[in-house]
Amino acid sequence: MKSKIQFSVFSVCACLIAFSCSNRSVKDNQSYLVRIADVVIESKRTLGRLPGSIDEALENSKRKLPHRGDINGRMVHYLNLGNRAFIIRSVGLNRKDEGGAGDDVQLNFADEMQVSLEELSRFLKANDPGIWEIFPEIFNPRH
């Protein structure tokens, strides 16, 4: 009986630690993606347009990042949505690109401000309605 209780306590502690680590990892990843977004915004101010890639943004920025991936070194997706909006996304702990759904971490930006996907959709609809035809998957997310 005592060993069953010890095993149960150990299992609960392990689950709590795993949840805490994954939750912290998501927050750390969000913070790191904001740093990447700052590089993109700085590059936009230098170039007069959004960069075509994160590499181009880094070439035009004084800021340096330890690597081109997310906080865990996984690939970061950058989507330029015209000259005033962009999305930065990384896959989550399951290492699957779910298009911003699931446990992916996605940040949306319009006019250099972080916005929700709904706000981004409204912004693009008002300012660049043609973008809907180019990237329909963004406005029909799999959430």
DOVOFI-894732 format. One line per 5 residues: number of its first residue (from 1); for each residue z negated, y negated, x of N, C-alpha, C. Coordinates in steps of 0.05 Angstrom, whole numbers, padded with zeros to 5 digits. Each point is the difference from the previous one (the first is absolute). Layout:
N
NUM) Z,Y,X,Z,Y,X,Z,Y,X  ... .
END
This chain:
143
1) 00000,00024,00016,00000,-00024,-00016,00000,-00025,00017  -00017,00001,00021,-00002,-00024,00018,00027,-00005,00013  00014,00020,00009,00026,-00004,00013,00021,-00011,-00019  -00001,00008,-00026,00018,-00011,-00020,-00005,-00029,-00004  -00025,-00008,-00001,-00007,-00029,-00003,00009,-00015,00024 .
6) -00005,00010,00024,00009,-00013,00024,00030,-00003,00001  00015,00021,-00008,00029,-00001,-00001,00009,-00021,-00020  -00013,-00001,-00023,00008,-00020,-00021,-00005,-00028,00010  -00023,-00005,00013,-00006,-00027,00011,00021,-00007,00021  00006,00019,00018,00020,-00004,00021,00027,-00007,-00013 .
11) 00008,00015,-00021,00026,-00005,-00013,00001,-00028,-00012  -00021,-00008,-00013,-00001,-00027,-00012,00002,-00021,00021  -00015,00003,00022,00000,-00019,00022,00028,-00002,00012  00013,00023,00004,00027,00000,00012,00020,-00014,-00018  -00003,00004,-00026,00018,-00013,-00019,-00004,-00031,00000 .
16) -00025,-00008,00001,-00007,-00029,00001,00011,-00012,00025  -00003,00013,00023,00010,-00010,00025,00031,-00002,-00001  00013,00020,-00010,00029,00000,-00002,00010,-00022,-00018  -00014,-00004,-00023,00008,-00022,-00018,-00004,-00027,00013  -00023,-00003,00014,-00006,-00025,00013,00020,-00007,00022 .
21) 00008,00021,00016,00020,-00004,00021,00027,-00007,-00011  00008,00014,-00022,00027,-00005,-00011,00000,-00028,-00013  -00022,-00008,-00013,-00001,-00026,-00013,00001,-00022,00022  -00015,00004,00022,00000,-00020,00021,00028,-00001,00013  00013,00023,00002,00026,00001,00012,00020,-00016,-00017 .
26) -00002,00002,-00026,00018,-00016,-00018,-00005,-00030,00004  -00025,-00008,00001,-00006,-00028,00004,00009,-00010,00027  -00004,00016,00021,00009,-00007,00026,00030,-00002,00001  00014,00018,-00014,00029,00000,-00001,00010,-00025,-00014  -00013,-00007,-00022,00007,-00024,-00015,-00002,-00025,00018 .
31) -00022,-00001,00015,-00004,-00023,00018,00021,00000,00022  00008,00023,00010,00020,00001,00021,00027,-00008,-00011  00006,00009,-00025,00026,-00008,-00012,00001,-00030,-00005  -00023,-00012,-00006,-00001,-00030,-00003,00007,-00013,00027  -00010,00012,00022,00008,-00011,00027,00030,00002,00004 .
36) 00012,00022,-00008,00029,00002,00002,00014,-00020,-00017  -00011,-00004,-00024,00012,-00021,-00018,-00002,-00027,00012  -00022,-00006,00013,-00003,-00026,00014,00021,-00004,00021  00007,00021,00014,00022,-00001,00020,00026,-00005,-00014  00005,00013,-00022,00025,-00005,-00015,00002,-00029,-00010 .
41) -00022,-00010,-00010,-00001,-00028,-00010,00004,-00019,00023  -00013,00004,00022,00004,-00017,00024,00029,00000,00009  00012,00023,00000,00028,00003,00007,00018,-00015,-00019  -00006,00001,-00026,00015,-00014,-00020,00000,-00030,00006  -00023,-00010,00007,-00003,-00029,00006,00016,-00007,00025 .
46) 00002,00018,00019,00016,-00005,00024,00030,00002,-00005  00008,00021,-00015,00028,00005,-00004,00012,-00016,-00024  -00017,-00008,-00018,00010,-00013,-00024,00008,00020,-00021  -00005,00025,00004,00006,00022,-00019,-00018,00023,00007  -00003,00018,-00019,-00015,00024,00005,00015,00018,00021 .
51) -00015,00012,00018,00013,00017,00020,00011,00025,-00014  00020,00013,00013,00012,00024,-00011,-00017,00025,00005  -00018,-00002,00019,-00017,00024,00006,-00026,-00010,00012  -00019,00018,00002,-00025,-00006,00014,00005,-00005,00029  00018,00015,00012,00007,-00005,00029,00010,-00028,00004 .
56) 00018,-00010,-00018,00009,-00027,00003,-00022,-00020,-00004  -00018,00005,-00018,-00023,-00017,-00005,-00017,-00002,00026  -00005,00023,00012,-00017,00000,00025,00014,-00014,00023  00027,00001,00001,00014,-00014,00021,-00003,-00031,-00003  -00004,-00009,-00024,-00001,-00029,-00006,-00029,-00009,-00005 .
61) -00019,00015,00008,-00028,-00006,-00005,-00016,-00002,00026  -00020,-00016,00000,-00018,-00002,00023,-00022,00021,-00003  -00003,00011,-00024,-00020,00021,-00004,00009,00027,00010  -00018,00015,00009,00006,00027,00010,-00016,00020,-00017  00012,00023,-00004,-00013,00022,-00014,-00001,00024,00019 .
66) -00021,00017,-00003,-00003,00022,00019,00023,00021,-00003  00012,00002,-00024,00022,00018,-00004,00015,-00009,-00025  00023,00013,-00005,00017,-00008,-00022,-00007,00014,-00026  -00017,00019,00000,-00008,00015,-00024,-00024,-00013,-00013  -00011,00015,-00019,-00024,-00009,-00014,-00024,00005,00018 .
71) -00024,-00004,-00011,-00025,00003,00016,-00003,00028,00011  00013,00020,-00012,-00002,00027,00009,00025,00009,00016  00018,-00019,00005,00024,00005,00015,00023,00012,-00016  -00004,00002,-00027,00021,00009,-00017,00020,-00022,-00005  00024,00008,-00008,00022,-00019,-00004,-00006,-00020,-00022 .
76) 00008,-00025,00006,-00003,-00022,-00020,00028,-00006,-00011  00002,-00003,-00026,00025,-00007,-00013,-00001,-00030,-00006  00021,-00014,00007,00003,-00029,-00005,00024,-00003,-00017  -00002,-00014,-00023,00022,-00004,-00017,00003,-00030,-00005  00022,-00012,00010,00006,-00028,-00003,00013,-00003,-00027 .
81) -00011,-00016,-00017,00011,-00004,-00027,00011,-00028,-00003  00018,-00008,00017,00011,-00027,00000,-00014,-00017,00020  -00001,-00025,-00004,-00012,-00017,00020,-00029,-00009,-00007  -00009,00009,-00023,-00027,-00010,-00008,-00020,00022,-00007  00009,00026,00002,-00018,00021,-00008,00005,00025,00017 .
86) -00022,00015,00004,00003,00025,00015,-00023,00019,-00007  00004,00025,00007,-00021,00021,-00004,-00004,00014,00027  -00026,00005,00005,-00007,00017,00023,-00016,00023,-00011  00007,00024,00009,-00012,00024,-00011,-00004,00021,00021  -00021,00015,-00001,-00004,00023,00017,-00009,00024,-00017 .
91) 00006,00023,00010,-00008,00024,-00014,-00031,00003,00002  -00011,00015,-00019,-00029,00004,-00001,-00008,00024,00017  -00024,00009,-00006,-00012,00022,00015,00015,00026,-00004  00015,00003,-00022,00015,00024,-00005,00026,00001,00016  00006,-00022,00014,00023,-00003,00018,00027,00003,-00015 .
96) 00000,-00005,-00027,00025,00001,-00015,00007,-00028,-00010  00025,-00007,00003,00010,-00026,-00010,00004,00003,-00030  -00017,-00012,-00015,00001,00002,-00029,00010,-00026,-00013  00015,-00016,00016,00012,-00025,-00011,-00021,-00020,-00009  -00023,-00001,00013,-00021,-00018,-00008,-00019,00011,-00020 .
101) 00005,00024,-00010,-00018,00013,-00019,-00019,00019,00015  -00015,00015,-00015,-00019,00019,00013,-00019,-00014,00018  -00003,00010,00024,-00019,-00012,00019,00013,-00018,00020  00026,-00007,-00005,00013,-00019,00018,-00014,-00027,-00001  00001,-00015,00021,-00011,-00027,00001,00024,-00019,00000 .
106) 00002,-00017,-00021,00023,-00018,-00002,-00011,-00028,-00005  00011,-00019,00015,-00006,-00029,-00003,00026,-00014,-00008  -00001,-00017,-00019,00023,-00015,-00010,-00005,-00030,00006  00021,-00014,00008,-00002,-00028,00007,00023,-00016,-00013  -00007,-00023,-00011,00019,-00019,-00011,-00008,-00028,00009 .
111) 00019,-00015,00011,-00006,-00027,00011,-00024,00000,00018  -00001,00020,00017,-00021,00002,00021,-00028,00006,-00011  -00002,00009,-00025,-00026,00006,-00011,00000,00029,-00009  -00022,00014,00004,-00002,00027,-00010,-00003,00000,-00030  00016,00017,-00014,00000,00001,-00029,00000,00029,-00009 .
116) -00007,00004,-00026,00002,00026,-00011,00029,00008,-00005  00005,00025,-00005,00028,00009,-00005,00010,-00014,-00025  -00017,-00003,-00020,00008,-00014,-00025,00008,-00029,00006  -00017,-00013,00016,00006,-00028,00007,00026,-00002,00016  00004,00019,00018,00025,00001,00016,00024,00003,-00018 .
121) -00002,00018,-00020,00021,00005,-00018,00007,-00025,-00016  -00020,-00014,-00010,00005,-00025,-00014,00012,-00021,00018  -00010,-00002,00024,00011,-00020,00020,00029,00005,00005  00007,00025,00005,00028,00007,00006,00018,-00004,-00024  -00010,00007,-00024,00015,-00003,-00024,00007,-00030,-00004 .
126) -00019,-00017,00006,00004,-00029,-00004,00017,-00012,00022  -00002,00010,00025,00012,-00013,00023,00025,00014,00011  00002,00026,-00004,00022,00015,00011,00006,00024,-00018  00010,-00005,-00024,00004,00022,-00019,00019,00022,00010  00018,-00006,00018,00019,00020,00010,-00014,00022,00016 .
131) -00024,-00006,00010,-00014,00020,00017,-00007,00025,-00016  -00003,-00003,-00027,-00006,00022,-00017,00021,00022,00001  00025,-00008,00004,00022,00019,00001,00000,00014,00027  -00008,-00013,00021,00000,00011,00028,-00023,00020,00004  -00023,-00007,-00010,-00024,00016,00004,-00014,00008,-00026 .
136) 00014,00015,-00018,-00013,00006,-00026,-00025,00017,00003  -00003,00016,00021,-00024,00017,00003,-00026,-00017,00003  00003,-00024,00010,-00024,-00017,00004,-00012,-00008,-00027  00018,-00004,-00019,-00009,-00010,-00026,-00005,00022,-00020  00004,00024,00008,-00006,00024,-00016,-00017,00018,00017 .
141) -00023,-00009,00009,-00016,00016,00019,-00010,00025,-00013  -00005,00020,00018,-00010,00026,-00009,-00031,00001,00000  -00012,-00020,-00012,-00030,-00001,00000,-00011,00014,-00024 .
END
